[in-house]
Amino acid sequence: MKFTQYFLYTRNRPDRSCIKEEWIQDAIDNPLRTKVQKDGRIRKWVYVKEVDKYLRIILLSDGKTVHNAFFDRNFQE
Protein backbone atom coordinates (compact mmCIF):
# COMPACT_ATOMS: atom_id res chain seq x y z
CA MET A 1 0.00 0.00 0.00
CA LYS A 2 1.33 3.44 -0.93
CA PHE A 3 0.68 6.68 0.98
CA THR A 4 1.02 10.38 0.22
CA GLN A 5 3.11 12.58 2.50
CA TYR A 6 -0.13 14.33 3.49
CA PHE A 7 -1.59 11.04 4.73
CA LEU A 8 1.55 10.20 6.69
CA TYR A 9 1.44 13.63 8.33
CA THR A 10 -2.28 13.62 9.23
CA ARG A 11 -2.10 10.04 10.44
CA ASN A 12 -0.40 11.33 13.59
CA ARG A 13 -3.49 13.28 14.66
CA PRO A 14 -5.14 11.79 17.78
CA ASP A 15 -8.45 11.21 15.96
CA ARG A 16 -6.73 9.29 13.14
CA SER A 17 -3.89 7.44 14.84
CA CYS A 18 -6.19 4.52 15.71
CA ILE A 19 -7.07 3.82 12.05
CA LYS A 20 -5.58 0.45 11.16
CA GLU A 21 -4.05 -0.35 7.78
CA GLU A 22 -6.22 -3.47 7.56
CA TRP A 23 -9.33 -1.24 7.67
CA ILE A 24 -7.91 0.91 4.89
CA GLN A 25 -7.17 -2.20 2.82
CA ASP A 26 -10.70 -3.46 3.43
CA ALA A 27 -12.08 -0.16 2.14
CA ILE A 28 -9.97 -0.50 -1.00
CA ASP A 29 -10.94 -4.13 -1.60
CA ASN A 30 -14.56 -4.22 -0.38
CA PRO A 31 -16.08 -0.73 -0.28
CA LEU A 32 -19.72 -0.11 0.60
CA ARG A 33 -19.69 2.77 -1.86
CA THR A 34 -17.22 4.28 -4.32
CA LYS A 35 -17.35 7.76 -5.81
CA VAL A 36 -14.93 9.47 -8.19
CA GLN A 37 -14.39 13.15 -7.45
CA LYS A 38 -14.11 15.80 -10.17
CA ASP A 39 -10.34 15.93 -9.63
CA GLY A 40 -10.06 12.17 -10.28
CA ARG A 41 -9.48 11.14 -6.68
CA ILE A 42 -11.52 8.18 -5.51
CA ARG A 43 -13.59 8.08 -2.33
CA LYS A 44 -14.39 4.73 -0.73
CA TRP A 45 -16.30 3.89 2.42
CA VAL A 46 -16.32 0.83 4.65
CA TYR A 47 -18.05 0.03 7.94
CA VAL A 48 -15.62 -0.83 10.74
CA LYS A 49 -17.49 -3.03 13.18
CA GLU A 50 -14.77 -2.85 15.85
CA VAL A 51 -15.40 0.86 16.40
CA ASP A 52 -18.98 1.06 15.05
CA LYS A 53 -18.05 3.78 12.55
CA TYR A 54 -17.77 4.34 8.82
CA LEU A 55 -14.30 4.93 7.45
CA ARG A 56 -13.82 7.07 4.35
CA ILE A 57 -10.60 6.82 2.42
CA ILE A 58 -9.44 8.99 -0.44
CA LEU A 59 -7.21 7.46 -3.09
CA LEU A 60 -5.30 9.32 -5.76
CA SER A 61 -6.50 8.79 -9.32
CA ASP A 62 -4.13 5.81 -9.65
CA GLY A 63 -6.50 3.91 -7.34
CA LYS A 64 -3.60 2.68 -5.20
CA THR A 65 -2.13 5.60 -3.27
CA VAL A 66 -3.93 6.54 -0.04
CA HIS A 67 -4.23 10.31 0.36
CA ASN A 68 -6.57 10.51 3.34
CA ALA A 69 -8.49 8.31 5.78
CA PHE A 70 -10.93 9.36 8.47
CA PHE A 71 -14.14 8.36 10.20
CA ASP A 72 -17.09 9.86 8.32
CA ARG A 73 -19.83 10.92 10.74
CA ASN A 74 -22.18 11.92 7.93
CA PHE A 75 -22.12 8.71 5.86
CA GLN A 76 -25.46 6.99 5.36
CA GLU A 77 -25.93 3.67 3.60
N, CA, C and O of each residue as an XYZ file, in Angstrom:
308
protein
N       0.848     -1.168      0.000
C       0.000      0.000      0.000
C       0.901      1.241      0.000
O       1.875      1.312      0.749
N       0.559      2.216     -0.852
C       1.333      3.445     -0.935
C       0.561      4.574     -0.261
O      -0.669      4.559     -0.223
N       1.296      5.559      0.274
C       0.683      6.682      0.976
C       1.303      7.989      0.507
O       2.485      8.040      0.167
N       0.492      9.051      0.491
C       1.025     10.382      0.216
C       1.671     10.918      1.490
O       1.410     10.422      2.586
N       2.507     11.926      1.337
C       3.113     12.578      2.501
C       2.035     13.220      3.367
O       2.156     13.252      4.591
N       0.978     13.732      2.732
C      -0.134     14.328      3.488
C      -0.755     13.294      4.411
O      -1.007     13.580      5.582
N      -1.004     12.099      3.901
C      -1.585     11.044      4.728
C      -0.667     10.709      5.897
O      -1.124     10.602      7.035
N       0.607     10.544      5.626
C       1.553     10.197      6.688
C       1.607     11.276      7.762
O       1.796     10.971      8.940
N       1.443     12.528      7.366
C       1.439     13.628      8.327
C       0.157     13.622      9.165
O       0.216     13.685     10.393
N      -1.001     13.545      8.501
C      -2.276     13.619      9.231
C      -2.551     12.362     10.044
O      -3.359     12.389     10.973
N      -1.906     11.293      9.711
C      -2.100     10.041     10.442
C      -1.695     10.162     11.909
O      -2.142      9.372     12.741
N      -0.867     11.127     12.226
C      -0.402     11.333     13.595
C      -1.408     12.080     14.470
O      -1.214     12.187     15.681
N      -2.475     12.593     13.871
C      -3.490     13.279     14.663
C      -4.163     12.285     15.603
O      -4.353     11.125     15.235
N      -4.527     12.717     16.809
C      -5.143     11.795     17.778
C      -6.407     11.100     17.266
O      -6.650      9.938     17.590
N      -7.213     11.808     16.467
C      -8.454     11.213     15.964
C      -8.228     10.244     14.802
O      -9.164      9.564     14.381
N      -7.017     10.173     14.283
C      -6.729      9.294     13.141
C      -5.675      8.230     13.439
O      -5.504      7.290     12.663
N      -4.982      8.373     14.542
C      -3.890      7.443     14.843
C      -4.375      6.018     15.096
O      -3.594      5.072     14.986
N      -5.655      5.854     15.433
C      -6.194      4.523     15.711
C      -6.640      3.782     14.451
O      -7.005      2.609     14.531
N      -6.619      4.435     13.296
C      -7.066      3.815     12.049
C      -6.031      2.782     11.600
O      -4.869      3.107     11.355
N      -6.477      1.553     11.502
C      -5.582      0.450     11.157
C      -5.453      0.293      9.637
O      -6.396      0.548      8.887
N      -4.271     -0.129      9.210
C      -4.050     -0.349      7.776
C      -4.968     -1.434      7.225
O      -5.353     -1.375      6.057
N      -5.322     -2.413      8.032
C      -6.224     -3.467      7.555
C      -7.603     -2.907      7.240
O      -8.271     -3.401      6.331
N      -8.043     -1.890      7.968
C      -9.325     -1.243      7.668
C      -9.236     -0.484      6.350
O     -10.168     -0.502      5.547
N      -8.112      0.178      6.138
C      -7.911      0.906      4.888
C      -7.902     -0.077      3.714
O      -8.519      0.180      2.680
N      -7.210     -1.187      3.875
C      -7.165     -2.198      2.815
C      -8.550     -2.770      2.550
O      -8.900     -3.041      1.401
N      -9.333     -2.954      3.592
C     -10.700     -3.458      3.427
C     -11.544     -2.462      2.634
O     -12.356     -2.857      1.797
N     -11.351     -1.178      2.899
C     -12.082     -0.155      2.142
C     -11.695     -0.178      0.673
O     -12.541      0.027     -0.197
N     -10.433     -0.422      0.395
C      -9.968     -0.501     -0.995
C     -10.553     -1.727     -1.686
O     -11.019     -1.642     -2.822
N     -10.528     -2.859     -1.002
C     -10.937     -4.135     -1.605
C     -12.445     -4.364     -1.604
O     -12.981     -4.950     -2.545
N     -13.136     -3.908     -0.556
C     -14.564     -4.223     -0.382
C     -15.368     -3.003      0.059
O     -15.990     -3.040      1.121
N     -15.375     -1.940     -0.712
C     -16.078     -0.731     -0.276
C     -17.595     -0.886     -0.294
O     -18.149     -1.623     -1.109
N     -18.256     -0.177      0.619
C     -19.717     -0.110      0.596
C     -20.170      0.792     -0.554
O     -21.194      0.550     -1.194
N     -19.380      1.832     -0.794
C     -19.688      2.774     -1.859
C     -18.384      3.341     -2.396
O     -17.409      3.480     -1.658
N     -18.370      3.663     -3.665
C     -17.221      4.282     -4.316
C     -17.723      5.470     -5.123
O     -18.748      5.390     -5.800
N     -16.984      6.575     -5.042
C     -17.350      7.763     -5.813
C     -16.083      8.424     -6.323
O     -15.128      8.609     -5.568
N     -16.071      8.780     -7.595
C     -14.931      9.471     -8.193
C     -15.206     10.973     -8.129
O     -16.244     11.446     -8.593
N     -14.272     11.705     -7.556
C     -14.395     13.150     -7.450
C     -14.055     13.806     -8.786
O     -13.491     13.165     -9.673
N     -14.398     15.078     -8.922
C     -14.114     15.803    -10.166
C     -12.622     15.865    -10.474
O     -12.225     15.909    -11.638
N     -11.794     15.869     -9.422
C     -10.344     15.934     -9.628
C      -9.719     14.563     -9.895
O      -8.500     14.458    -10.034
N     -10.537     13.514     -9.968
C     -10.057     12.175    -10.282
C      -9.752     11.314     -9.071
O      -9.559     10.104     -9.195
N      -9.708     11.936     -7.898
C      -9.485     11.139     -6.683
C     -10.701     10.272     -6.417
O     -11.813     10.587     -6.843
N     -10.477      9.178     -5.710
C     -11.523      8.179     -5.506
C     -11.852      8.076     -4.023
O     -10.969      7.847     -3.196
N     -13.118      8.246     -3.697
C     -13.595      8.080     -2.327
C     -14.151      6.673     -2.172
O     -14.844      6.166     -3.054
N     -13.838      6.046     -1.037
C     -14.390      4.726     -0.726
C     -14.753      4.692      0.748
O     -14.061      5.270      1.586
N     -15.844      4.010      1.050
C     -16.301      3.886      2.419
C     -16.399      2.420      2.809
O     -16.673      1.551      1.982
N     -16.167      2.171      4.096
C     -16.321      0.834      4.653
C     -16.805      0.986      6.097
O     -16.451      1.945      6.782
N     -17.610      0.035      6.544
C     -18.048      0.030      7.938
C     -17.039     -0.763      8.754
O     -16.680     -1.884      8.393
N     -16.585     -0.174      9.858
C     -15.622     -0.833     10.743
C     -16.380     -1.244     12.000
O     -16.675     -0.417     12.864
N     -16.682     -2.512     12.085
C     -17.492     -3.035     13.181
C     -16.825     -2.833     14.547
O     -17.502     -2.559     15.538
N     -15.506     -2.968     14.592
C     -14.768     -2.851     15.852
C     -14.988     -1.525     16.570
O     -14.966     -1.467     17.799
N     -15.199     -0.466     15.803
C     -15.401      0.857     16.402
C     -16.788      1.418     16.117
O     -17.109      2.525     16.548
N     -17.615      0.662     15.394
C     -18.983      1.056     15.053
C     -19.012      2.410     14.326
O     -19.800      3.294     14.662
N     -18.136      2.545     13.323
C     -18.049      3.779     12.548
C     -17.781      3.452     11.085
O     -17.325      2.363     10.736
N     -18.082      4.443     10.240
C     -17.775      4.337      8.823
C     -16.457      5.047      8.546
O     -16.239      6.175      8.989
N     -15.589      4.376      7.814
C     -14.298      4.925      7.446
C     -14.346      5.354      5.989
O     -14.743      4.582      5.115
N     -13.939      6.592      5.736
C     -13.821      7.066      4.355
C     -12.342      7.161      4.040
O     -11.558      7.690      4.828
N     -11.974      6.650      2.893
C     -10.603      6.819      2.425
C     -10.641      7.553      1.090
O     -11.604      7.448      0.330
N      -9.586      8.289      0.827
C      -9.443      8.991     -0.440
C      -8.177      8.463     -1.099
O      -7.089      8.518     -0.528
N      -8.343      7.955     -2.305
C      -7.211      7.464     -3.089
C      -6.905      8.461     -4.195
O      -7.798      9.153     -4.685
N      -5.640      8.529     -4.584
C      -5.302      9.324     -5.755
C      -5.898      8.647     -6.980
O      -6.377      7.516     -6.891
N      -5.873      9.316     -8.105
C      -6.504      8.789     -9.316
C      -5.895      7.472     -9.789
O      -6.492      6.786    -10.619
N      -4.715      7.104     -9.278
C      -4.132      5.814     -9.651
C      -4.857      4.646     -8.990
O      -4.634      3.492     -9.355
N      -5.729      4.939     -8.013
C      -6.504      3.907     -7.338
C      -5.716      3.081     -6.345
O      -6.234      2.100     -5.812
N      -4.467      3.460     -6.084
C      -3.603      2.675     -5.204
C      -3.003      3.478     -4.053
O      -2.721      2.924     -2.990
N      -2.808      4.773     -4.257
C      -2.128      5.603     -3.271
C      -3.139      6.258     -2.341
O      -4.021      6.989     -2.793
N      -3.014      5.996     -1.037
C      -3.930      6.544     -0.038
C      -3.516      7.977      0.268
O      -2.376      8.246      0.645
N      -4.469      8.892      0.096
C      -4.226     10.311      0.362
C      -4.821     10.750      1.701
O      -4.291     11.649      2.354
N      -5.916     10.116      2.103
C      -6.571     10.508      3.341
C      -7.415      9.348      3.853
O      -7.863      8.503      3.077
N      -7.625      9.315      5.158
C      -8.493      8.306      5.785
C      -9.012      8.892      7.083
O      -8.246      9.388      7.910
N     -10.328      8.826      7.250
C     -10.926      9.361      8.468
C     -12.307      8.753      8.665
O     -12.906      8.219      7.731
N     -12.804      8.845      9.905
C     -14.142      8.357     10.197
C     -15.147      9.405      9.749
O     -15.055     10.575     10.119
N     -16.108      8.966      8.945
C     -17.088      9.860      8.321
C     -18.386      9.819      9.132
O     -19.144      8.853      9.058
N     -18.629     10.874      9.902
C     -19.832     10.918     10.741
C     -21.104     11.132      9.945
O     -22.195     10.864     10.449
N     -20.992     11.605      8.723
C     -22.181     11.922      7.929
C     -22.578     10.841      6.931
O     -23.576     11.000      6.228
N     -21.828      9.751      6.851
C     -22.124      8.711      5.857
C     -23.411      7.988      6.212
O     -23.654      7.648      7.370
N     -24.223      7.761      5.203
C     -25.459      6.988      5.361
C     -25.524      5.967      4.242
O     -25.294      6.286      3.075
N     -25.843      4.731      4.613
C     -25.934      3.667      3.599
C     -27.136      3.863      2.713
O     -27.370      3.065      1.805
